[in-house]
Amino acid sequence: MSDAIVAVGGTGKRAALLYLKLVNTWKPVNLASPGGNIFVVDMEPQPGTPDALLNDQLQSAGVPTSHFVSPVPSSARVDRTITLRRFMGFGEARDGDSSQVAHTLYNNQQLSVQIIKGMNCEPTVGATVASRRFVVSNPEAEVQYLEDRLASFDRTIVVGSIIGGTGAGVIPRLVYWLHKRLPAKLVYGLLFLQWIEIPEGDVDEPNDVKMAGNTKAWLNYLIEHHPEKEYGEGDTLFQHYVLIGKPERMPLNQAGSDSHHPLHLLGALYLLQFDTFLQLAPGATGPHYLELSTGITPGSIQMGDDTMEKAVIREKLFAAILAELKEQQPDEALSPFTLFAPTTLAWKPFISTLEKIAAKWNRRRHLDEDWKKIAGFFDAERKVSEDRVEELKALTATMPGARDVFDFDWTMISQHADANLADARRLVKRNLTEAPVAFPGHEQALSGVAAHFINQLRSTLRQMSIK
Amino acid sequence: MPYPVVFLPGNVVQPQAGPGQGMFVRRLELLELSGLSDVVGGGDIVARTPDPQARRFEYKKFLQRDLAKYDKGEPLHSTPSLAQFMALVEGLVYGHLTLKMYDLHDVNFDVPNRLRYLTVLSNRLGRVLGGTDPEVLVFSAANAADFSDLELANNQTRDSDGVQAQELLRGFKENLQTRGWWHPDHILWMKLLDHLFFTTTPMGPINLDALKNGWKQVGPVTLKVDINASSAQYRSLYLPVYESGYRDRGLRALSGVVAPTTGGLQLMVNNQVVGKILMPNPGAAGVQSTIRLGAGNLVLQDSVDLAAPIRINYDQLRPHLQSLVTFLRTVPNPVQHVAQDSPFEYPDAIRIPIQHDGFIALDGLRGTSTGGFSERFIERMKGKRIINVSPLSEGNTPPCLIQNQLIHCFADTRQGAVVFYVEEYQGQSVEELRLLGYILWSVFDKNAEVDENQRAVVMRGRPVLDFSGDRFEIRTNLHCEWPNPRVKAATLQRLVGVLEDGGVPLLFRESVKYWINAGFSHPIQPLVSTPSPINIGPYRWFINNI
């Protein structure tokens, strides 16, 4: 079964990003293009803002730019100062003054929200804006594309917070639209409660009081849509959904901090394990919550046949072997005497591949230069890999509150990685084969063969049995 | 942090010690979800629900919470949403609030049908105090100052016209109850009205007729009335408002001159504007949309001259209101439906005429035939609220005389249709039989002439009888007379002799007989003669030759 993840608003994006970071560390075989199953519904951020940085990170992690969809109809996005009042056309009704409608349904503060800049912690505004975007029949290309892409997945998981304006406001309408447009697909929810504290400032700005109000209103909304609720609406939002909030004593993030919260990572883990959960409870409906019986250990996080611990060890081995490759010298690589050296990787596949490149592009005098370039690709990949592991380490070990959730013994993981390095090296050495050089140009050949070796390395390590 | 731990605030769920390690996904029960809502703070949230119509949902939530408190003995003033609900409902039925309907599609709201038409409640200054809602009847959107003003106005009305207004509201409830549309255990607005307005057991059912002079309706508003999934759960209903003398003024205004104006029909009596029937522009949705936007609501001024006569001006109303009654064609017993069974489903421009004139109003508004009755009969039955006149019963085969407790008439047939000549209906004298007899006598006695087209009878230069193609119409200002039997004995005998002629149609025979019996105490012996035949309309009659 394939799952699309629709991240709505800032919190949804954070959970999706961390999910992607986990996936990219894990590199599961069944995910050919991580990020291709992520869709983002949020306003277009101003360049240079934390929100824009989040978008950049998502794109770097693999989310295609075409998967970013604004909840605001395109016709309204030409004017960044457009208010809800003007967006809705209040005062322009055909028969009578519709400003009476405006004042019946909204307060002045809501009517003055400049919607392109964000929903200002006003979910009612978000819901109103989305109700014009996610209409049952919308000819806008972005929305049609979103529908077409989502249709190719078996299930949709909608992720966002219920504390702010965008996620909290847009999700109900988005889910309604999903039900209408893709009635055969099941829709699930991952909803975050408060994870950040914002002291009271300007009247138009988000703050703790507003967030608490939004949360309460949302929970009431969920109660209203609960099938067992007397006088309730009776219709179902999600097939099932999970609410994630902070337990007592877990700190909230401070306003102005751009860091993630452990709840986001917990949510990302839920997304990662979603399929496993559904196999355990295939008919689950209604609200759910997460409970930890112990801190999450890397060995307990299972995905397919693998665990997070093994994935991290493999990633460390991957980086270590790439580091060793980078340290080789070209003449060493070409020497037949090094073939049997115990600590170097100057193996025949490298030698023969370099020779073919030299022959094809007349580069025999530049073998040193070519090898350095290939080694450069190895090093870049190593750095990305090490960064991923370091980031995961930071998230699980040093992020405030993370130790309440995770029980990652990074020293032990490193020791396990070290203990497996010799075996890994041997296996890679045995399995590595010469790279094809059928490339149109010399430069492409260098990057192409580097990619070939990197993929072979990953593939070999994936087959390795970690002790 | 001690394990196991639940990732929710407020200890609303206790962790379960269970086998296994790591992360578990557990179900949150409805009660626990409610508990979570209680611990997250947020106070009395206002307009924060993720829905364009947040206020409706939130208000419903407050009402449920406050009703539970109220039922446990908390006073009304410490349950603010209930106090607001009461103020809004009272303000509405006392007439302190005005309603205006909006089609949310006009402002591009994509809403379910039951929420499509938003009714805005505002005070006389035009300030918005709330709206109506299918689940909770009314919801609040007002500030404290406007509420305070409304409560003050309600306090001043409560013990005067407010008594009748609350009776009318109870009548509204009883009407729905009669129709199986009262489910306070499942529909919140009904429960609220029961708990806040109908706290005492009534002595008996409300007599809406006794309240009719102040009975006004506003709307329509969409309300949940049924819980049966297989039937329509939501109905479009008009809410009762008590406004003293409203009906008297309304009937006179509807009897005035009708002139189209912006958004409605202006009503004028004695050259003075006395009111307006709202007729919003029909949207793309057509007549249903017009009705839902308030078409047919009657707005009256205080200045209506109560000395003005009541003769509802169907001729001028019909072109504008005809569309509002067309769908009644499919309703069995439509007059009874509007006048008695379901008055709260119709706007006042329809309800008031039908409750006043009965079937005559419906025919007048529709422009359809008056069921085989004459203009004279219709004229006399106006204001009598006759629901249904159906003289024919089993065993009556027209042409025939019908005489029972309700009606004395002759049922004639013309081209397959039955027409009635009514002598008396419900004790009300119409005198069509005796007048027709009198006219026929006058023709026989050469005191009246049949015109050259043989379709009308003229007496002393004035037309007294017309044949319209379907039936004879007697001029309404005609009075019956009888000759001195000593002077006209022989002519009368010849007339009686004519009646024994087999060629005299039954209608004519029975009419003349009735005229004779009504005017002469002694029987008149027939005398054979040879009168000249003449046609009156489709029937044969005679003129005395001697």
HADDOCK unambig.tbl for C-alpha pairs under 7 A between the chains (distance, minus, plus):
assign (segid A and resid 88 and name CA) (segid B and resid 107 and name CA) 6.61 0.50 0.50
assign (segid A and resid 89 and name CA) (segid B and resid 107 and name CA) 6.61 0.50 0.50
assign (segid A and resid 93 and name CA) (segid B and resid 106 and name CA) 6.13 0.50 0.50
assign (segid A and resid 93 and name CA) (segid B and resid 107 and name CA) 6.24 0.50 0.50
assign (segid A and resid 94 and name CA) (segid B and resid 106 and name CA) 6.87 0.50 0.50
assign (segid A and resid 100 and name CA) (segid B and resid 128 and name CA) 6.58 0.50 0.50
assign (segid A and resid 101 and name CA) (segid B and resid 120 and name CA) 6.90 0.50 0.50
assign (segid A and resid 103 and name CA) (segid B and resid 128 and name CA) 6.66 0.50 0.50
assign (segid A and resid 104 and name CA) (segid B and resid 120 and name CA) 6.73 0.50 0.50
assign (segid A and resid 104 and name CA) (segid B and resid 128 and name CA) 6.40 0.50 0.50
assign (segid A and resid 104 and name CA) (segid B and resid 130 and name CA) 5.66 0.50 0.50
assign (segid A and resid 104 and name CA) (segid B and resid 131 and name CA) 6.43 0.50 0.50
assign (segid A and resid 104 and name CA) (segid B and resid 141 and name CA) 5.56 0.50 0.50
assign (segid A and resid 105 and name CA) (segid B and resid 53 and name CA) 5.81 0.50 0.50
assign (segid A and resid 105 and name CA) (segid B and resid 55 and name CA) 6.31 0.50 0.50
assign (segid A and resid 106 and name CA) (segid B and resid 47 and name CA) 6.91 0.50 0.50
assign (segid A and resid 122 and name CA) (segid B and resid 48 and name CA) 6.36 0.50 0.50
assign (segid A and resid 123 and name CA) (segid B and resid 48 and name CA) 5.83 0.50 0.50
assign (segid A and resid 123 and name CA) (segid B and resid 49 and name CA) 6.41 0.50 0.50
assign (segid A and resid 123 and name CA) (segid B and resid 50 and name CA) 4.91 0.50 0.50
assign (segid A and resid 124 and name CA) (segid B and resid 47 and name CA) 6.59 0.50 0.50
assign (segid A and resid 124 and name CA) (segid B and resid 48 and name CA) 5.55 0.50 0.50
assign (segid A and resid 124 and name CA) (segid B and resid 49 and name CA) 5.74 0.50 0.50
assign (segid A and resid 124 and name CA) (segid B and resid 50 and name CA) 4.79 0.50 0.50
assign (segid A and resid 124 and name CA) (segid B and resid 51 and name CA) 5.25 0.50 0.50
assign (segid A and resid 124 and name CA) (segid B and resid 52 and name CA) 5.39 0.50 0.50
assign (segid A and resid 124 and name CA) (segid B and resid 54 and name CA) 6.35 0.50 0.50
assign (segid A and resid 125 and name CA) (segid B and resid 52 and name CA) 6.93 0.50 0.50
assign (segid A and resid 127 and name CA) (segid B and resid 50 and name CA) 5.41 0.50 0.50
assign (segid A and resid 127 and name CA) (segid B and resid 51 and name CA) 5.14 0.50 0.50
assign (segid A and resid 127 and name CA) (segid B and resid 52 and name CA) 5.74 0.50 0.50
assign (segid A and resid 128 and name CA) (segid B and resid 51 and name CA) 6.63 0.50 0.50
assign (segid A and resid 128 and name CA) (segid B and resid 52 and name CA) 4.72 0.50 0.50
assign (segid A and resid 131 and name CA) (segid B and resid 110 and name CA) 6.52 0.50 0.50
assign (segid A and resid 168 and name CA) (segid B and resid 50 and name CA) 6.25 0.50 0.50
assign (segid A and resid 169 and name CA) (segid B and resid 50 and name CA) 4.71 0.50 0.50
assign (segid A and resid 172 and name CA) (segid B and resid 50 and name CA) 6.90 0.50 0.50
assign (segid A and resid 209 and name CA) (segid B and resid 42 and name CA) 6.10 0.50 0.50
assign (segid A and resid 212 and name CA) (segid B and resid 40 and name CA) 6.08 0.50 0.50
assign (segid A and resid 212 and name CA) (segid B and resid 41 and name CA) 5.52 0.50 0.50
assign (segid A and resid 212 and name CA) (segid B and resid 42 and name CA) 4.38 0.50 0.50
assign (segid A and resid 213 and name CA) (segid B and resid 41 and name CA) 6.93 0.50 0.50
assign (segid A and resid 213 and name CA) (segid B and resid 42 and name CA) 3.80 0.50 0.50
assign (segid A and resid 213 and name CA) (segid B and resid 43 and name CA) 6.75 0.50 0.50
assign (segid A and resid 213 and name CA) (segid B and resid 45 and name CA) 5.26 0.50 0.50
assign (segid A and resid 213 and name CA) (segid B and resid 48 and name CA) 6.63 0.50 0.50
assign (segid A and resid 214 and name CA) (segid B and resid 48 and name CA) 5.41 0.50 0.50
assign (segid A and resid 214 and name CA) (segid B and resid 49 and name CA) 6.74 0.50 0.50
assign (segid A and resid 215 and name CA) (segid B and resid 40 and name CA) 6.99 0.50 0.50
assign (segid A and resid 216 and name CA) (segid B and resid 37 and name CA) 5.19 0.50 0.50
assign (segid A and resid 216 and name CA) (segid B and resid 40 and name CA) 6.28 0.50 0.50
assign (segid A and resid 216 and name CA) (segid B and resid 41 and name CA) 6.97 0.50 0.50
assign (segid A and resid 216 and name CA) (segid B and resid 42 and name CA) 6.00 0.50 0.50
assign (segid A and resid 217 and name CA) (segid B and resid 45 and name CA) 6.75 0.50 0.50
assign (segid A and resid 217 and name CA) (segid B and resid 48 and name CA) 5.89 0.50 0.50
assign (segid A and resid 217 and name CA) (segid B and resid 49 and name CA) 4.83 0.50 0.50
assign (segid A and resid 218 and name CA) (segid B and resid 49 and name CA) 5.93 0.50 0.50
assign (segid A and resid 218 and name CA) (segid B and resid 50 and name CA) 6.64 0.50 0.50
assign (segid A and resid 219 and name CA) (segid B and resid 37 and name CA) 5.56 0.50 0.50
assign (segid A and resid 220 and name CA) (segid B and resid 37 and name CA) 6.54 0.50 0.50
assign (segid A and resid 221 and name CA) (segid B and resid 49 and name CA) 6.83 0.50 0.50
assign (segid A and resid 223 and name CA) (segid B and resid 33 and name CA) 6.94 0.50 0.50
assign (segid A and resid 223 and name CA) (segid B and resid 34 and name CA) 6.86 0.50 0.50
assign (segid A and resid 231 and name CA) (segid B and resid 186 and name CA) 6.18 0.50 0.50
assign (segid A and resid 231 and name CA) (segid B and resid 187 and name CA) 6.51 0.50 0.50
assign (segid A and resid 231 and name CA) (segid B and resid 188 and name CA) 6.90 0.50 0.50
assign (segid A and resid 244 and name CA) (segid B and resid 7 and name CA) 5.72 0.50 0.50
assign (segid A and resid 244 and name CA) (segid B and resid 8 and name CA) 5.99 0.50 0.50
assign (segid A and resid 245 and name CA) (segid B and resid 7 and name CA) 5.18 0.50 0.50
assign (segid A and resid 245 and name CA) (segid B and resid 8 and name CA) 4.24 0.50 0.50
assign (segid A and resid 245 and name CA) (segid B and resid 9 and name CA) 5.84 0.50 0.50
assign (segid A and resid 246 and name CA) (segid B and resid 7 and name CA) 5.37 0.50 0.50
assign (segid A and resid 246 and name CA) (segid B and resid 8 and name CA) 5.40 0.50 0.50
assign (segid A and resid 246 and name CA) (segid B and resid 9 and name CA) 5.55 0.50 0.50
assign (segid A and resid 247 and name CA) (segid B and resid 6 and name CA) 6.42 0.50 0.50
assign (segid A and resid 247 and name CA) (segid B and resid 7 and name CA) 5.11 0.50 0.50
assign (segid A and resid 247 and name CA) (segid B and resid 8 and name CA) 5.24 0.50 0.50
assign (segid A and resid 247 and name CA) (segid B and resid 9 and name CA) 4.85 0.50 0.50
assign (segid A and resid 248 and name CA) (segid B and resid 9 and name CA) 6.18 0.50 0.50
assign (segid A and resid 248 and name CA) (segid B and resid 10 and name CA) 6.91 0.50 0.50
assign (segid A and resid 287 and name CA) (segid B and resid 27 and name CA) 5.97 0.50 0.50
assign (segid A and resid 287 and name CA) (segid B and resid 28 and name CA) 5.20 0.50 0.50
assign (segid A and resid 288 and name CA) (segid B and resid 25 and name CA) 6.40 0.50 0.50
assign (segid A and resid 288 and name CA) (segid B and resid 26 and name CA) 5.25 0.50 0.50
assign (segid A and resid 288 and name CA) (segid B and resid 27 and name CA) 4.18 0.50 0.50
assign (segid A and resid 288 and name CA) (segid B and resid 28 and name CA) 4.81 0.50 0.50
assign (segid A and resid 289 and name CA) (segid B and resid 7 and name CA) 6.77 0.50 0.50
assign (segid A and resid 289 and name CA) (segid B and resid 25 and name CA) 5.71 0.50 0.50
assign (segid A and resid 289 and name CA) (segid B and resid 26 and name CA) 5.39 0.50 0.50
assign (segid A and resid 289 and name CA) (segid B and resid 27 and name CA) 6.39 0.50 0.50
assign (segid A and resid 289 and name CA) (segid B and resid 28 and name CA) 6.42 0.50 0.50
assign (segid A and resid 290 and name CA) (segid B and resid 6 and name CA) 6.10 0.50 0.50
assign (segid A and resid 290 and name CA) (segid B and resid 7 and name CA) 5.62 0.50 0.50
assign (segid A and resid 290 and name CA) (segid B and resid 23 and name CA) 6.70 0.50 0.50
assign (segid A and resid 290 and name CA) (segid B and resid 24 and name CA) 5.64 0.50 0.50
assign (segid A and resid 290 and name CA) (segid B and resid 25 and name CA) 4.77 0.50 0.50
assign (segid A and resid 290 and name CA) (segid B and resid 26 and name CA) 6.25 0.50 0.50
assign (segid A and resid 291 and name CA) (segid B and resid 4 and name CA) 6.96 0.50 0.50
assign (segid A and resid 291 and name CA) (segid B and resid 5 and name CA) 5.60 0.50 0.50
assign (segid A and resid 291 and name CA) (segid B and resid 6 and name CA) 4.39 0.50 0.50
assign (segid A and resid 291 and name CA) (segid B and resid 7 and name CA) 6.04 0.50 0.50
assign (segid A and resid 291 and name CA) (segid B and resid 15 and name CA) 6.85 0.50 0.50
assign (segid A and resid 291 and name CA) (segid B and resid 23 and name CA) 5.73 0.50 0.50
assign (segid A and resid 291 and name CA) (segid B and resid 24 and name CA) 5.09 0.50 0.50
assign (segid A and resid 291 and name CA) (segid B and resid 25 and name CA) 6.43 0.50 0.50
assign (segid A and resid 292 and name CA) (segid B and resid 3 and name CA) 6.89 0.50 0.50
assign (segid A and resid 292 and name CA) (segid B and resid 4 and name CA) 5.44 0.50 0.50
assign (segid A and resid 292 and name CA) (segid B and resid 5 and name CA) 5.33 0.50 0.50
assign (segid A and resid 292 and name CA) (segid B and resid 6 and name CA) 6.52 0.50 0.50
assign (segid A and resid 292 and name CA) (segid B and resid 22 and name CA) 5.43 0.50 0.50
assign (segid A and resid 292 and name CA) (segid B and resid 23 and name CA) 4.61 0.50 0.50
assign (segid A and resid 292 and name CA) (segid B and resid 24 and name CA) 6.22 0.50 0.50
assign (segid A and resid 293 and name CA) (segid B and resid 3 and name CA) 5.67 0.50 0.50
assign (segid A and resid 293 and name CA) (segid B and resid 4 and name CA) 4.12 0.50 0.50
assign (segid A and resid 293 and name CA) (segid B and resid 5 and name CA) 6.55 0.50 0.50
assign (segid A and resid 293 and name CA) (segid B and resid 21 and name CA) 5.62 0.50 0.50
assign (segid A and resid 293 and name CA) (segid B and resid 22 and name CA) 5.46 0.50 0.50
assign (segid A and resid 293 and name CA) (segid B and resid 23 and name CA) 6.60 0.50 0.50
assign (segid A and resid 294 and name CA) (segid B and resid 3 and name CA) 5.54 0.50 0.50
assign (segid A and resid 294 and name CA) (segid B and resid 4 and name CA) 5.97 0.50 0.50
assign (segid A and resid 294 and name CA) (segid B and resid 21 and name CA) 6.07 0.50 0.50
assign (segid A and resid 294 and name CA) (segid B and resid 22 and name CA) 5.50 0.50 0.50
assign (segid A and resid 295 and name CA) (segid B and resid 22 and name CA) 6.54 0.50 0.50
assign (segid A and resid 296 and name CA) (segid B and resid 22 and name CA) 5.30 0.50 0.50
assign (segid A and resid 300 and name CA) (segid B and resid 22 and name CA) 6.29 0.50 0.50
assign (segid A and resid 404 and name CA) (segid B and resid 1 and name CA) 5.67 0.50 0.50
